[in-house]
Amino acid sequence: MEVGYESLSQFIRDYRKLFGAAPKEDISTIKRQLKGSANFSEE
């Protein structure tokens, strides 16, 4: 049994529809948040 998407563009469309942002945008947001929390913990 195989699961997943054969088309990257279809996955991105469905992800955006479900979560409100493209996967790349979510990754950038998470990285910024992690960087911010790392800087906060050093103070």
Biopython code that builds the backbone (N, CA, C, O; Angstrom):
import numpy as np
from Bio.PDB.StructureBuilder import StructureBuilder

atoms = [
    (1, "MET", "N", (0.836, -1.178, 0.000)),
    (1, "MET", "CA", (0.000, 0.000, 0.000)),
    (1, "MET", "C", (0.888, 1.252, 0.000)),
    (1, "MET", "O", (1.846, 1.354, 0.767)),
    (2, "GLU", "N", (0.551, 2.182, -0.864)),
    (2, "GLU", "CA", (1.288, 3.444, -0.926)),
    (2, "GLU", "C", (0.368, 4.579, -0.505)),
    (2, "GLU", "O", (-0.834, 4.563, -0.769)),
    (3, "VAL", "N", (0.955, 5.550, 0.146)),
    (3, "VAL", "CA", (0.206, 6.748, 0.534)),
    (3, "VAL", "C", (1.016, 7.978, 0.139)),
    (3, "VAL", "O", (2.208, 7.879, -0.151)),
    (4, "GLY", "N", (0.367, 9.123, 0.129)),
    (4, "GLY", "CA", (1.093, 10.352, -0.166)),
    (4, "GLY", "C", (0.602, 11.000, -1.438)),
    (4, "GLY", "O", (-0.438, 10.641, -1.989)),
    (5, "TYR", "N", (1.372, 11.954, -1.882)),
    (5, "TYR", "CA", (1.040, 12.736, -3.069)),
    (5, "TYR", "C", (2.027, 12.425, -4.178)),
    (5, "TYR", "O", (3.225, 12.281, -3.933)),
    (6, "GLU", "N", (1.529, 12.323, -5.378)),
    (6, "GLU", "CA", (2.416, 12.200, -6.534)),
    (6, "GLU", "C", (2.829, 13.576, -7.025)),
    (6, "GLU", "O", (3.852, 13.723, -7.693)),
    (7, "SER", "N", (2.025, 14.593, -6.689)),
    (7, "SER", "CA", (2.264, 15.945, -7.183)),
    (7, "SER", "C", (2.589, 16.881, -6.020)),
    (7, "SER", "O", (1.770, 17.058, -5.118)),
    (8, "LEU", "N", (3.763, 17.472, -6.039)),
    (8, "LEU", "CA", (4.164, 18.426, -5.017)),
    (8, "LEU", "C", (3.241, 19.638, -5.015)),
    (8, "LEU", "O", (2.866, 20.130, -3.951)),
    (9, "SER", "N", (2.877, 20.116, -6.186)),
    (9, "SER", "CA", (2.014, 21.296, -6.250)),
    (9, "SER", "C", (0.640, 21.000, -5.645)),
    (9, "SER", "O", (0.046, 21.878, -5.019)),
    (10, "GLN", "N", (0.130, 19.790, -5.817)),
    (10, "GLN", "CA", (-1.160, 19.438, -5.206)),
    (10, "GLN", "C", (-1.039, 19.381, -3.690)),
    (10, "GLN", "O", (-1.938, 19.826, -2.976)),
    (11, "PHE", "N", (0.066, 18.838, -3.196)),
    (11, "PHE", "CA", (0.287, 18.797, -1.754)),
    (11, "PHE", "C", (0.318, 20.214, -1.181)),
    (11, "PHE", "O", (-0.316, 20.487, -0.162)),
    (12, "ILE", "N", (1.052, 21.114, -1.833)),
    (12, "ILE", "CA", (1.156, 22.493, -1.351)),
    (12, "ILE", "C", (-0.220, 23.162, -1.360)),
    (12, "ILE", "O", (-0.565, 23.866, -0.412)),
    (13, "ARG", "N", (-0.999, 22.955, -2.405)),
    (13, "ARG", "CA", (-2.357, 23.511, -2.473)),
    (13, "ARG", "C", (-3.219, 23.003, -1.316)),
    (13, "ARG", "O", (-3.896, 23.783, -0.646)),
    (14, "ASP", "N", (-3.185, 21.699, -1.092)),
    (14, "ASP", "CA", (-3.995, 21.112, -0.018)),
    (14, "ASP", "C", (-3.511, 21.567, 1.358)),
    (14, "ASP", "O", (-4.326, 21.836, 2.240)),
    (15, "TYR", "N", (-2.203, 21.653, 1.547)),
    (15, "TYR", "CA", (-1.635, 22.117, 2.817)),
    (15, "TYR", "C", (-2.078, 23.549, 3.092)),
    (15, "TYR", "O", (-2.510, 23.866, 4.200)),
    (16, "ARG", "N", (-1.970, 24.415, 2.082)),
    (16, "ARG", "CA", (-2.372, 25.811, 2.233)),
    (16, "ARG", "C", (-3.863, 25.918, 2.570)),
    (16, "ARG", "O", (-4.266, 26.733, 3.401)),
    (17, "LYS", "N", (-4.668, 25.088, 1.917)),
    (17, "LYS", "CA", (-6.114, 25.102, 2.173)),
    (17, "LYS", "C", (-6.405, 24.675, 3.612)),
    (17, "LYS", "O", (-7.278, 25.247, 4.265)),
    (18, "LEU", "N", (-5.685, 23.687, 4.101)),
    (18, "LEU", "CA", (-5.923, 23.142, 5.433)),
    (18, "LEU", "C", (-5.362, 24.033, 6.540)),
    (18, "LEU", "O", (-6.014, 24.243, 7.562)),
    (19, "PHE", "N", (-4.139, 24.563, 6.332)),
    (19, "PHE", "CA", (-3.451, 25.293, 7.395)),
    (19, "PHE", "C", (-3.376, 26.801, 7.183)),
    (19, "PHE", "O", (-2.971, 27.525, 8.092)),
    (20, "GLY", "N", (-3.759, 27.292, 6.000)),
    (20, "GLY", "CA", (-3.791, 28.732, 5.767)),
    (20, "GLY", "C", (-2.480, 29.338, 5.309)),
    (20, "GLY", "O", (-2.406, 30.552, 5.118)),
    (21, "ALA", "N", (-1.449, 28.541, 5.127)),
    (21, "ALA", "CA", (-0.150, 29.032, 4.656)),
    (21, "ALA", "C", (0.565, 27.881, 3.956)),
    (21, "ALA", "O", (0.304, 26.708, 4.222)),
    (22, "ALA", "N", (1.473, 28.249, 3.056)),
    (22, "ALA", "CA", (2.264, 27.221, 2.376)),
    (22, "ALA", "C", (3.250, 26.599, 3.371)),
    (22, "ALA", "O", (3.642, 27.251, 4.339)),
    (23, "PRO", "N", (3.651, 25.356, 3.143)),
    (23, "PRO", "CA", (4.603, 24.709, 4.055)),
    (23, "PRO", "C", (5.872, 25.545, 4.264)),
    (23, "PRO", "O", (6.375, 25.638, 5.383)),
    (24, "LYS", "N", (6.379, 26.141, 3.205)),
    (24, "LYS", "CA", (7.601, 26.941, 3.305)),
    (24, "LYS", "C", (7.405, 28.145, 4.237)),
    (24, "LYS", "O", (8.307, 28.516, 4.988)),
    (25, "GLU", "N", (6.209, 28.747, 4.175)),
    (25, "GLU", "CA", (5.913, 29.878, 5.059)),
    (25, "GLU", "C", (5.849, 29.417, 6.509)),
    (25, "GLU", "O", (6.348, 30.108, 7.397)),
    (26, "ASP", "N", (5.246, 28.267, 6.758)),
    (26, "ASP", "CA", (5.184, 27.730, 8.117)),
    (26, "ASP", "C", (6.578, 27.402, 8.643)),
    (26, "ASP", "O", (6.871, 27.664, 9.810)),
    (27, "ILE", "N", (7.428, 26.843, 7.814)),
    (27, "ILE", "CA", (8.796, 26.521, 8.232)),
    (27, "ILE", "C", (9.537, 27.792, 8.626)),
    (27, "ILE", "O", (10.221, 27.821, 9.650)),
    (28, "SER", "N", (9.405, 28.840, 7.820)),
    (28, "SER", "CA", (10.060, 30.121, 8.133)),
    (28, "SER", "C", (9.557, 30.682, 9.458)),
    (28, "SER", "O", (10.344, 31.166, 10.271)),
    (29, "THR", "N", (8.249, 30.618, 9.671)),
    (29, "THR", "CA", (7.656, 31.111, 10.913)),
    (29, "THR", "C", (8.181, 30.335, 12.110)),
    (29, "THR", "O", (8.549, 30.933, 13.121)),
    (30, "ILE", "N", (8.219, 29.024, 12.011)),
    (30, "ILE", "CA", (8.701, 28.187, 13.111)),
    (30, "ILE", "C", (10.166, 28.472, 13.402)),
    (30, "ILE", "O", (10.559, 28.555, 14.566)),
    (31, "LYS", "N", (10.983, 28.622, 12.359)),
    (31, "LYS", "CA", (12.403, 28.920, 12.565)),
    (31, "LYS", "C", (12.585, 30.249, 13.282)),
    (31, "LYS", "O", (13.414, 30.365, 14.184)),
    (32, "ARG", "N", (11.792, 31.275, 12.871)),
    (32, "ARG", "CA", (11.870, 32.580, 13.539)),
    (32, "ARG", "C", (11.474, 32.452, 15.008)),
    (32, "ARG", "O", (12.120, 33.030, 15.882)),
    (33, "GLN", "N", (10.422, 31.702, 15.273)),
    (33, "GLN", "CA", (9.961, 31.527, 16.650)),
    (33, "GLN", "C", (11.004, 30.796, 17.492)),
    (33, "GLN", "O", (11.246, 31.165, 18.641)),
    (34, "LEU", "N", (11.614, 29.772, 16.927)),
    (34, "LEU", "CA", (12.640, 29.040, 17.662)),
    (34, "LEU", "C", (13.861, 29.912, 17.919)),
    (34, "LEU", "O", (14.448, 29.874, 19.001)),
    (35, "LYS", "N", (14.232, 30.692, 16.921)),
    (35, "LYS", "CA", (15.370, 31.592, 17.089)),
    (35, "LYS", "C", (15.062, 32.621, 18.169)),
    (35, "LYS", "O", (15.917, 32.925, 19.001)),
    (36, "GLY", "N", (13.856, 33.154, 18.158)),
    (36, "GLY", "CA", (13.442, 34.121, 19.171)),
    (36, "GLY", "C", (13.424, 33.530, 20.566)),
    (36, "GLY", "O", (13.834, 34.190, 21.520)),
    (37, "SER", "N", (12.961, 32.307, 20.702)),
    (37, "SER", "CA", (12.912, 31.677, 22.022)),
    (37, "SER", "C", (14.322, 31.323, 22.499)),
    (37, "SER", "O", (14.586, 31.334, 23.701)),
    (38, "ALA", "N", (15.220, 31.013, 21.579)),
    (38, "ALA", "CA", (16.610, 30.723, 21.959)),
    (38, "ALA", "C", (17.278, 32.004, 22.465)),
    (38, "ALA", "O", (18.009, 31.976, 23.456)),
    (39, "ASN", "N", (17.029, 33.112, 21.793)),
    (39, "ASN", "CA", (17.590, 34.386, 22.236)),
    (39, "ASN", "C", (17.007, 34.799, 23.563)),
    (39, "ASN", "O", (17.723, 35.359, 24.394)),
    (40, "PHE", "N", (15.731, 34.544, 23.796)),
    (40, "PHE", "CA", (15.076, 34.915, 25.034)),
    (40, "PHE", "C", (15.651, 34.123, 26.202)),
    (40, "PHE", "O", (15.836, 34.670, 27.289)),
    (41, "SER", "N", (15.934, 32.840, 25.990)),
    (41, "SER", "CA", (16.429, 32.001, 27.076)),
    (41, "SER", "C", (17.858, 32.327, 27.468)),
    (41, "SER", "O", (18.287, 31.976, 28.567)),
    (42, "GLU", "N", (18.606, 32.991, 26.592)),
    (42, "GLU", "CA", (19.985, 33.349, 26.903)),
    (42, "GLU", "C", (20.068, 34.562, 27.821)),
    (42, "GLU", "O", (21.079, 34.766, 28.494)),
    (43, "GLU", "N", (18.999, 35.374, 27.851)),
    (43, "GLU", "CA", (19.029, 36.603, 28.646)),
    (43, "GLU", "C", (18.821, 36.348, 30.104)),
    (43, "GLU", "O", (18.821, 37.287, 30.901)),
]
sb = StructureBuilder()
sb.init_structure("model")
sb.init_model(0)
sb.init_chain("A")
sb.init_seg("    ")
for serial, (resi, resn, name, xyz) in enumerate(atoms, 1):
    if name == "N":
        sb.init_residue(resn, " ", resi, " ")
    sb.init_atom(name, np.array(xyz, "f"), 0.0, 1.0, " ", f" {name:<3s}", serial, name[0])
structure = sb.get_structure()
